[in-house]
């Protein structure tokens, strides 16, 4: 019975999340990357905020890679993007020495989202991209809370 209850909760939250995502015209996969991040990087507010910060760092790195790659392409053609990627990805071991920025997978998830969506490099499109990520963390937290509540009731 516990598995059925948990499956029902997951299905319900997933269905609501997809419905909200479609209605708001968000890239649904972006929201689910955040959902997965909640479970992978720790199911607390602190770890979620740190993961979000590092996903945002991935966005910033994507912006810098794209901007520098475009600039360098004017001088070294197709190699411009490769050189920019080499420089910025190569900086990750140094960046991760900062305790709050030590999660390389979260940075790469930010890069995946940035390059997957290809937002216009402007404040508003970047800000708008953060909304489905925040929603993904919220849906995951609510889903986890509901599952934990059901599990406690079924144990008692």
C-alpha positions as CSV (number, residue, x, y, z in Angstrom):
1,X,0.0,0.0,0.0
2,X,2.9,2.4,0.7
3,X,4.2,2.1,-2.8
4,X,0.8,2.8,-4.3
5,X,0.5,5.9,-2.1
6,X,4.0,7.2,-3.0
7,X,3.4,6.5,-6.7
8,X,0.1,8.4,-6.5
9,X,1.8,11.4,-4.9
10,X,4.6,11.4,-7.5
11,X,2.1,11.1,-10.3
12,X,-0.1,13.8,-8.9
13,X,2.7,16.3,-8.4
14,X,4.3,15.4,-11.8
15,X,0.9,16.0,-13.5
16,X,0.3,19.3,-11.8
17,X,3.9,20.4,-12.5
18,X,3.6,19.6,-16.2
19,X,0.2,21.3,-16.4
20,X,1.6,24.5,-14.8
21,X,4.6,24.4,-17.0
22,X,2.5,24.0,-20.2
23,X,0.1,26.8,-19.1
24,X,3.0,29.1,-18.3
25,X,4.9,28.1,-21.5
26,X,8.0,27.1,-19.6
27,X,10.4,24.5,-20.9
28,X,9.2,21.6,-18.8
29,X,12.5,19.8,-18.9
30,X,14.1,22.7,-17.2
31,X,11.7,22.4,-14.3
32,X,12.4,18.7,-14.0
33,X,16.2,19.3,-13.9
34,X,15.6,21.5,-10.8
35,X,13.3,18.7,-9.4
36,X,16.1,16.2,-9.8
37,X,18.6,18.6,-8.3
38,X,16.5,18.8,-5.2
39,X,16.9,15.1,-4.7
40,X,20.5,14.8,-5.9
41,X,22.0,17.6,-3.9
42,X,20.2,17.3,-0.7
43,X,16.6,17.8,0.3
44,X,16.9,20.9,2.4
45,X,16.4,24.6,1.8
46,X,20.1,25.3,2.3
47,X,21.3,22.7,-0.2
48,X,18.6,23.7,-2.7
49,X,19.7,27.4,-2.4
50,X,23.3,26.3,-2.9
51,X,22.4,24.2,-5.9
52,X,20.3,27.0,-7.4
53,X,23.3,29.4,-6.9
54,X,25.6,27.0,-8.7
55,X,23.1,26.4,-11.5
56,X,23.0,30.2,-11.8
57,X,26.8,30.2,-12.0
58,X,26.4,27.7,-14.9
59,X,24.1,30.3,-16.6
60,X,26.7,33.0,-16.0
61,X,29.4,30.8,-17.4
62,X,27.3,30.0,-20.4
63,X,26.8,33.7,-21.1
64,X,30.5,34.3,-20.8
65,X,31.3,31.3,-23.0
66,X,28.9,32.5,-25.7
67,X,30.0,36.1,-25.5
68,X,33.7,35.3,-25.5
69,X,33.3,32.6,-28.1
70,X,31.5,35.1,-30.4
71,X,34.2,37.7,-29.8
72,X,37.1,35.3,-30.4
73,X,35.4,33.9,-33.5
74,X,36.1,37.3,-35.1
75,X,39.8,36.5,-34.7
76,X,40.2,32.7,-34.8
77,X,36.9,31.6,-36.6
78,X,35.4,28.3,-35.4
79,X,38.1,27.9,-32.7
80,X,36.7,30.9,-30.8
81,X,34.0,28.9,-29.0
82,X,36.3,26.0,-28.3
83,X,38.9,28.4,-26.7
84,X,36.2,30.0,-24.6
85,X,34.9,26.6,-23.5
86,X,38.4,25.5,-22.6
87,X,39.1,28.6,-20.6
88,X,35.8,28.7,-18.6
89,X,35.4,25.0,-18.0
90,X,39.1,24.9,-17.2
91,X,38.5,27.4,-14.4
92,X,36.0,25.1,-12.6
93,X,38.7,23.4,-10.4
94,X,39.6,26.9,-9.2
95,X,36.1,28.1,-8.7
96,X,35.2,25.0,-6.7
97,X,37.8,25.8,-4.1
98,X,35.2,28.3,-2.9
99,X,33.1,26.2,-0.4
100,X,29.7,27.5,-1.6
101,X,30.6,26.8,-5.2
102,X,32.1,23.4,-5.0
103,X,29.4,21.4,-6.9
104,X,30.6,20.9,-10.4
105,X,27.5,18.9,-11.5
106,X,25.2,21.7,-10.5
107,X,27.3,24.2,-12.6
108,X,27.1,21.8,-15.6
109,X,23.3,21.5,-15.1
110,X,23.2,25.3,-15.4
111,X,25.3,25.1,-18.6
112,X,23.0,22.4,-19.9
113,X,19.9,24.6,-19.3
114,X,21.5,27.7,-20.7
115,X,22.7,26.0,-23.9
116,X,19.6,23.9,-24.2
117,X,17.2,26.9,-24.1
118,X,19.5,29.4,-25.9
119,X,18.0,32.4,-24.2
120,X,18.6,35.9,-25.5
121,X,21.5,37.3,-23.6
122,X,19.5,40.0,-21.8
123,X,18.5,40.4,-18.1
124,X,14.8,39.5,-18.6
125,X,15.1,36.2,-20.6
126,X,17.7,35.1,-18.1
127,X,15.5,36.0,-15.1
128,X,12.5,34.3,-16.8
129,X,14.5,31.1,-17.1
130,X,15.0,31.1,-13.3
131,X,11.3,30.8,-12.7
132,X,10.8,27.2,-13.9
133,X,14.0,26.3,-12.0
134,X,12.6,27.7,-8.8
135,X,9.2,26.1,-9.5
136,X,11.0,22.7,-10.0
137,X,12.7,23.0,-6.6
138,X,9.3,24.0,-5.0
139,X,7.4,21.1,-6.6
140,X,10.1,18.7,-5.5
141,X,10.1,20.0,-1.9
142,X,6.3,19.8,-1.8
143,X,6.3,16.3,-3.3
144,X,8.9,15.1,-0.8
145,X,7.0,16.6,2.1
146,X,3.8,14.9,1.0
147,X,5.7,11.5,0.6
148,X,7.3,11.9,4.0
149,X,3.9,12.7,5.6
150,X,2.3,9.6,4.1
151,X,5.2,7.4,5.1
152,X,4.9,8.6,8.7
153,X,1.2,8.0,8.8
154,X,1.6,4.5,7.4
155,X,4.3,3.6,9.9
156,X,2.2,4.7,12.8
